[in-house]
Amino acid sequence: MYPENVGKYSTFILTHWLGYRVADCVGLIKSYGWYDVDAGYIGYNINGMEDVGTEGMYEAATVKGTIDTIPETVGLIVYRNPGHVGVYIGDGYVIESIGTEGGVVKTEIDAREWTDWFQCPYITYY
């Protein structure tokens, strides 16, 4: 319940994020998977993408490997334990959500401690 659940970030949230769309790391991936192209909005639990956390998504993946074997495939999910994911956008870069104050950023894959990559089981890769 607001404001009890936002703790030390309440002022920052009020001045920077209130009224904007925001997402945590797995929320970035869900917002893509749950986007209804025809209606133009993000629905809940649609397009076959289940409401799972980072661990559930990683465990459901059948195509995955260690970060040193990542292929040059845009849209792969990069992962590190415990429970953080980002989206590989190619050429050594990742889009990820790094917290309340950091927001969504573009980072170099080698600058972060990613351990694995996987194909999100709810996204079709070409």
C-alpha positions in Angstrom: 0.0 0.0 0.0 1.4 3.4 -0.9 3.4 5.0 0.6 4.4 2.3 3.0 5.8 -0.1 0.3 8.1 2.4 -1.4 10.3 3.2 1.6 13.3 5.4 1.1 12.4 6.0 -2.6 9.1 7.7 -2.1 10.3 11.2 -2.8 12.3 10.1 -5.8 9.3 8.2 -7.2 7.0 11.1 -6.8 9.4 13.5 -8.6 10.6 11.2 -11.3 8.3 8.3 -12.1 4.7 9.0 -10.9 2.5 9.2 -13.9 4.9 7.3 -16.2 5.1 3.7 -17.3 7.8 1.9 -15.4 9.0 -1.7 -15.2 11.4 -3.9 -13.4 13.7 -6.2 -15.3 11.2 -9.1 -16.0 8.5 -6.5 -16.5 10.3 -5.3 -19.6 10.1 -8.7 -21.1 6.5 -9.2 -20.1 5.5 -5.9 -21.5 6.7 -7.0 -24.9 5.2 -10.5 -24.6 1.9 -9.1 -23.4 1.6 -6.4 -26.0 -1.6 -6.7 -28.1 -0.6 -5.3 -31.5 -4.1 -5.0 -32.8 -5.5 -3.2 -29.7 -2.4 -1.2 -29.0 -2.1 -1.9 -25.3 -0.3 -4.2 -22.9 -2.7 -6.9 -21.6 -2.2 -9.3 -18.7 -1.1 -12.9 -19.3 -1.8 -12.8 -23.0 -0.1 -14.1 -26.2 0.9 -17.3 -24.5 3.3 -15.6 -22.1 2.8 -16.8 -18.6 3.1 -14.6 -15.5 6.4 -15.9 -14.3 9.4 -14.3 -12.6 13.0 -14.4 -13.9 13.7 -17.9 -12.4 10.5 -19.4 -13.9 11.3 -17.9 -17.3 14.9 -19.2 -17.2 13.8 -22.6 -16.1 11.2 -22.9 -18.8 13.7 -22.0 -21.5 14.9 -25.0 -23.6 17.5 -23.0 -25.6 20.2 -21.5 -23.3 23.9 -21.3 -22.6 26.6 -19.6 -20.6 27.2 -16.0 -21.4 30.6 -16.8 -23.1 28.6 -18.7 -25.8 25.9 -16.1 -26.6 25.1 -16.0 -30.3 24.6 -12.6 -32.1 20.8 -12.9 -31.8 18.9 -9.8 -31.0 16.2 -10.4 -28.4 17.9 -13.1 -26.4 17.5 -12.8 -22.6 20.6 -12.4 -20.6 20.5 -13.6 -17.0 22.3 -13.6 -13.7 21.4 -15.1 -10.4 19.7 -14.1 -8.3 16.9 -13.2 -10.6 18.0 -10.4 -12.9 17.4 -10.3 -16.7 18.0 -8.0 -19.6 17.4 -8.0 -23.3 20.4 -8.5 -25.7 20.1 -5.9 -28.5 23.2 -6.9 -30.4 26.7 -5.6 -30.9 27.5 -6.3 -27.2 24.7 -4.2 -25.7 21.8 -5.0 -23.3 18.7 -3.1 -22.3 17.9 -3.6 -18.6 16.1 -2.1 -15.7 18.5 -1.3 -12.9 16.3 -0.1 -10.2 14.2 2.8 -9.0 16.9 5.4 -9.3 18.6 4.0 -12.4 15.6 3.2 -14.5 15.9 1.4 -17.9 19.3 1.8 -19.5 21.6 0.5 -22.2 24.7 -1.2 -20.9 27.6 -3.1 -22.4 27.2 -6.9 -21.9 30.8 -7.2 -20.6 30.4 -4.4 -18.1 27.8 -6.4 -16.1 28.0 -9.8 -14.4 25.7 -11.8 -16.7 26.2 -15.5 -16.4 23.8 -17.0 -18.9 21.6 -16.3 -21.9 18.4 -17.9 -23.1 15.6 -17.8 -25.6 12.5 -16.6 -23.9 10.1 -19.6 -24.2 7.2 -17.2 -24.9 8.9 -15.3 -27.9 9.4 -16.6 -31.4 13.0 -16.1 -32.7 13.8 -15.9 -36.4 
